[in-house]
Amino acid sequence: MGTLFRITLYAHSEGEAKAACHAAFARVAELDNALSDYKPDSELNRICKEAAGRPVAVSPGLLAVLAASQKLAEETGGAFDVTLGPVTRLWRRARAEGRPPEADALREAASRTGYRKLHLDAARGTVLLDQAGMQLDVGGIGKGFAADEVLQVLAGLGIRRALVAASGDLAFGDPPPGKKGWRIGVDEAGRPDAEFTRVLELSNAAVSTSGEAEQNLESAGRKYSHIIDPATSMGLTRAITVTVVARRGLDADALSTALSVMGPRRGMAYIETRVDAAAMMMVSGKVVESTRWGSFGQ
């Protein structure tokens, strides 16, 4: 999935801890083979090749990720869109080359995107794409889902006190012994465990941060984020960092991306409709918090 996973857990013995970690990382490997768009033979890439114009069966995990993605796409007016793969691949190449994609190339790639061109049949467990050349990219939701799955694997082995970290996505089980929760520092730019100004104390929840700090392209005096606006096919140029707390990693991961695209006005209006999530945004040096944010921090 293009990142590192780290697991912290409490077990009764070293042997129990090692066995649990082995099972957890085996599940991460399974999901990487299903969800990665970097691997030519992943299930995701196979679907992109085979599902144009005809339904193709998919694994329950991939179907769950795509179903959650489509629900969020509908709710946010397309601000979150996993069909953006052709465009995100152009921007990956652009970051490597040090210059933005050509306008003609972006228009052509965008013609092969659109969440309404992706169709799921939950009853049959199938996916259908409207046209050839589409590319799904679940990078904005897959790591959070994987973190949730790791916690489930550990819980199935009797280990409930655990933390799973996948880059900027963290999921938490029960708190450490003698603690109210897992304490996570977040500074006002959203960076976990920097010289933080906020402390979150979380259990059975998740937190995710999205921003341009680590992945961006600077060209002709402009900084383009790796987060793409589906409406324009352009990397975001506004200075925005979003941290979301939710009950599931899948939701926190996807919401942090969607809110970045929506911006402070639309994004905060939407997050206020979610009873299962809260957000903090840093926009051009100004901090904006949703009304539920205070209940998560200290």
C-alpha positions as semicolon CSV with decimal commas, in nm:
position;residue;x (nm);y (nm);z (nm)
1;M;0,000;0,000;0,000
2;G;0,301;0,226;-0,033
3;T;0,359;0,270;0,339
4;L;0,480;0,097;0,656
5;F;0,254;-0,067;0,914
6;R;0,341;-0,069;1,284
7;I;0,154;-0,261;1,552
8;T;0,173;-0,201;1,927
9;L;-0,008;-0,453;2,145
10;Y;-0,033;-0,595;2,495
11;A;-0,028;-0,974;2,534
12;H;0,018;-1,226;2,815
13;S;0,347;-1,356;2,677
14;E;0,610;-1,292;2,413
15;G;0,498;-1,602;2,226
16;E;0,138;-1,485;2,217
17;A;0,251;-1,140;2,097
18;K;0,465;-1,285;1,816
19;A;0,189;-1,517;1,696
20;A;-0,061;-1,232;1,697
21;C;0,172;-1,002;1,502
22;H;0,240;-1,277;1,249
23;A;-0,134;-1,322;1,190
24;A;-0,192;-0,946;1,172
25;F;0,082;-0,881;0,917
26;A;-0,038;-1,179;0,714
27;R;-0,374;-1,003;0,687
28;V;-0,201;-0,681;0,579
29;A;-0,023;-0,878;0,305
30;E;-0,354;-1,024;0,187
31;L;-0,509;-0,680;0,168
32;D;-0,206;-0,538;-0,010
33;N;-0,249;-0,805;-0,277
34;A;-0,616;-0,711;-0,307
35;L;-0,613;-0,331;-0,279
36;S;-0,281;-0,211;-0,420
37;D;-0,283;-0,030;-0,753
38;Y;0,098;-0,045;-0,757
39;K;0,101;-0,422;-0,809
40;P;0,012;-0,525;-1,168
41;D;-0,139;-0,855;-1,051
42;S;-0,340;-0,722;-0,756
43;E;-0,710;-0,799;-0,739
44;L;-0,788;-0,429;-0,784
45;N;-0,591;-0,408;-1,107
46;R;-0,741;-0,733;-1,232
47;I;-1,088;-0,587;-1,181
48;C;-0,992;-0,276;-1,378
49;K;-0,890;-0,494;-1,672
50;E;-1,181;-0,739;-1,662
51;A;-1,488;-0,550;-1,536
52;A;-1,538;-0,305;-1,824
53;G;-1,890;-0,372;-1,949
54;R;-1,944;-0,691;-1,749
55;P;-1,980;-0,778;-1,379
56;V;-1,683;-0,948;-1,214
57;A;-1,683;-1,113;-0,871
58;V;-1,461;-0,955;-0,606
59;S;-1,346;-1,048;-0,256
60;P;-1,554;-0,932;0,043
61;G;-1,276;-0,698;0,157
62;L;-1,246;-0,514;-0,174
63;L;-1,623;-0,498;-0,209
64;A;-1,652;-0,343;0,139
65;V;-1,394;-0,077;0,053
66;L;-1,563;0,008;-0,278
67;A;-1,908;0,019;-0,118
68;A;-1,791;0,260;0,152
69;S;-1,617;0,469;-0,114
70;Q;-1,928;0,497;-0,328
71;K;-2,143;0,592;-0,029
72;L;-1,903;0,874;0,061
73;A;-1,884;0,985;-0,302
74;E;-2,263;1,022;-0,309
75;E;-2,272;1,208;0,023
76;T;-1,994;1,451;-0,072
77;G;-2,098;1,520;-0,429
78;G;-1,797;1,336;-0,570
79;A;-1,531;1,497;-0,349
80;F;-1,415;1,143;-0,275
81;D;-1,379;0,931;-0,588
82;V;-1,192;0,601;-0,619
83;T;-1,225;0,604;-0,999
84;L;-0,969;0,885;-1,012
85;G;-0,686;0,638;-1,082
86;P;-0,599;0,758;-1,436
87;V;-0,553;1,111;-1,302
88;T;-0,364;1,017;-0,985
89;R;-0,119;0,812;-1,192
90;L;-0,046;1,118;-1,406
91;W;0,023;1,322;-1,094
92;R;0,253;1,052;-0,952
93;R;0,460;1,074;-1,269
94;A;0,446;1,453;-1,251
95;R;0,594;1,455;-0,900
96;A;0,875;1,230;-1,020
97;E;0,942;1,455;-1,321
98;G;0,904;1,781;-1,130
99;R;0,636;1,940;-1,350
100;P;0,253;1,929;-1,366
101;P;0,082;1,705;-1,623
102;E;-0,005;1,848;-1,962
103;A;-0,362;1,976;-1,992
104;D;-0,447;1,743;-2,281
105;A;-0,323;1,441;-2,088
106;L;-0,530;1,541;-1,785
107;R;-0,845;1,584;-1,995
108;E;-0,799;1,243;-2,152
109;A;-0,737;1,077;-1,815
110;A;-1,037;1,253;-1,661
111;S;-1,260;1,116;-1,939
112;R;-1,201;0,771;-1,788
113;T;-1,309;0,872;-1,437
114;G;-1,635;0,934;-1,253
115;Y;-1,780;0,749;-0,955
116;R;-2,112;0,704;-1,137
117;K;-1,928;0,479;-1,385
118;L;-1,859;0,227;-1,106
119;H;-2,144;-0,014;-1,024
120;L;-2,159;-0,259;-0,734
121;D;-2,396;-0,548;-0,677
122;A;-2,372;-0,630;-0,308
123;A;-2,602;-0,932;-0,335
124;R;-2,392;-1,095;-0,606
125;G;-2,059;-0,954;-0,486
126;T;-1,968;-0,807;-0,824
127;V;-1,820;-0,491;-0,975
128;L;-1,890;-0,344;-1,318
129;L;-1,716;-0,050;-1,491
130;D;-1,881;0,153;-1,764
131;Q;-1,579;0,182;-1,992
132;A;-1,240;0,034;-2,069
133;G;-0,930;0,211;-1,942
134;M;-1,074;0,298;-1,603
135;Q;-0,841;0,263;-1,303
136;L;-0,955;0,238;-0,943
137;D;-0,734;0,387;-0,671
138;V;-0,831;0,313;-0,310
139;G;-0,524;0,485;-0,162
140;G;-0,747;0,729;0,024
141;I;-0,934;0,459;0,215
142;G;-0,742;0,131;0,196
143;K;-0,493;0,191;0,477
144;G;-0,768;0,281;0,721
145;F;-0,962;-0,030;0,626
146;A;-0,650;-0,244;0,669
147;A;-0,593;-0,099;1,016
148;D;-0,950;-0,192;1,111
149;E;-0,895;-0,544;0,979
150;V;-0,576;-0,584;1,182
151;L;-0,762;-0,491;1,501
152;Q;-1,025;-0,753;1,415
153;V;-0,761;-1,021;1,364
154;L;-0,601;-0,937;1,698
155;A;-0,938;-0,932;1,877
156;G;-1,013;-1,276;1,734
157;L;-0,697;-1,397;1,907
158;G;-0,803;-1,242;2,237
159;I;-0,583;-0,931;2,208
160;R;-0,787;-0,613;2,237
161;R;-0,530;-0,366;2,370
162;A;-0,362;-0,261;2,046
163;L;-0,268;0,029;1,821
164;V;-0,219;0,000;1,445
165;A;-0,032;0,275;1,259
166;A;-0,018;0,298;0,879
167;S;0,157;0,626;0,803
168;G;-0,093;0,902;0,894
169;D;-0,370;0,653;0,968
170;L;-0,403;0,512;1,320
171;A;-0,662;0,275;1,465
172;F;-0,699;0,194;1,834
173;G;-0,844;-0,095;2,028
174;D;-0,895;-0,100;2,404
175;P;-0,663;0,132;2,601
176;P;-0,329;0,023;2,751
177;P;-0,345;-0,121;3,103
178;G;-0,429;0,145;3,360
179;K;-0,497;0,413;3,096
180;K;-0,814;0,580;2,972
181;G;-0,696;0,565;2,612
182;W;-0,404;0,586;2,372
183;R;-0,255;0,935;2,390
184;I;-0,171;1,080;2,049
185;G;-0,019;1,424;2,005
186;V;-0,132;1,633;1,706
187;D;0,000;1,980;1,629
188;E;-0,222;2,241;1,467
189;A;-0,084;2,155;1,123
190;G;-0,216;1,804;1,178
191;R;0,118;1,625;1,208
192;P;0,104;1,338;1,458
193;D;0,359;1,349;1,740
194;A;0,531;1,666;1,616
195;E;0,575;1,949;1,867
196;F;0,210;1,899;1,932
197;T;-0,035;2,146;2,075
198;R;-0,327;1,902;2,110
199;V;-0,349;1,561;2,276
200;L;-0,612;1,307;2,178
201;E;-0,690;1,020;2,415
202;L;-0,862;0,753;2,209
203;S;-0,981;0,395;2,238
204;N;-1,187;0,189;1,994
205;A;-1,155;0,473;1,745
206;A;-0,929;0,594;1,466
207;V;-0,754;0,911;1,353
208;S;-0,626;1,013;1,011
209;T;-0,441;1,319;0,881
210;S;-0,424;1,440;0,520
211;G;-0,215;1,728;0,388
212;E;0,047;1,832;0,139
213;A;0,343;1,835;0,380
214;E;0,505;1,506;0,272
215;Q;0,378;1,453;-0,086
216;N;0,361;1,754;-0,313
217;L;0,490;1,909;-0,632
218;E;0,633;2,261;-0,649
219;S;0,641;2,419;-0,994
220;A;0,644;2,780;-1,116
221;G;0,589;2,909;-0,765
222;R;0,289;2,688;-0,689
223;K;0,265;2,387;-0,460
224;Y;0,036;2,106;-0,572
225;S;-0,080;1,851;-0,314
226;H;-0,097;1,479;-0,390
227;I;-0,468;1,511;-0,304
228;I;-0,657;1,561;-0,630
229;D;-0,984;1,749;-0,671
230;P;-1,203;1,523;-0,889
231;A;-1,388;1,829;-1,022
232;T;-1,074;1,982;-1,175
233;S;-0,825;1,689;-1,194
234;M;-0,573;1,923;-1,028
235;G;-0,371;1,876;-0,712
236;L;-0,500;2,101;-0,434
237;T;-0,314;2,430;-0,414
238;R;-0,473;2,569;-0,097
239;A;-0,270;2,521;0,220
240;I;-0,491;2,281;0,414
241;T;-0,431;1,998;0,659
242;V;-0,719;1,790;0,791
243;T;-0,727;1,557;1,090
244;V;-1,034;1,338;1,139
245;V;-1,133;1,121;1,434
246;A;-1,391;0,850;1,367
247;R;-1,505;0,519;1,505
248;R;-1,343;0,326;1,216
249;G;-1,015;0,369;1,035
250;L;-1,193;0,327;0,703
251;D;-1,404;0,636;0,776
252;A;-1,126;0,850;0,922
253;D;-0,898;0,777;0,626
254;A;-1,155;0,859;0,358
255;L;-1,304;1,157;0,539
256;S;-0,968;1,331;0,579
257;T;-0,925;1,321;0,201
258;A;-1,284;1,422;0,122
259;L;-1,278;1,717;0,362
260;S;-0,948;1,837;0,216
261;V;-1,115;1,855;-0,126
262;M;-1,435;2,012;0,007
263;G;-1,254;2,284;0,202
264;P;-1,348;2,445;0,533
265;R;-1,701;2,566;0,454
266;R;-1,842;2,260;0,274
267;G;-1,624;2,017;0,465
268;M;-1,723;2,136;0,810
269;A;-2,090;2,153;0,711
270;Y;-2,070;1,790;0,604
271;I;-1,877;1,661;0,907
272;E;-2,137;1,816;1,136
273;T;-2,390;1,571;0,986
274;R;-2,176;1,275;1,097
275;V;-2,237;1,165;1,456
276;D;-1,947;0,918;1,425
277;A;-1,671;1,166;1,337
278;A;-1,506;1,500;1,418
279;A;-1,248;1,709;1,237
280;M;-0,984;1,977;1,283
281;M;-0,861;2,179;0,983
282;M;-0,560;2,403;0,948
283;V;-0,638;2,637;0,656
284;S;-0,387;2,909;0,563
285;G;-0,272;2,931;0,923
286;K;-0,619;2,930;1,078
287;V;-0,750;2,641;1,288
288;V;-1,112;2,534;1,241
289;E;-1,273;2,263;1,456
290;S;-1,603;2,080;1,427
291;T;-1,832;2,098;1,729
292;R;-1,756;1,739;1,834
293;W;-1,379;1,784;1,818
294;G;-1,353;1,902;2,178
295;S;-1,495;1,576;2,307
296;F;-1,192;1,388;2,169
297;G;-0,904;1,615;2,276
298;Q;-0,751;1,759;2,587
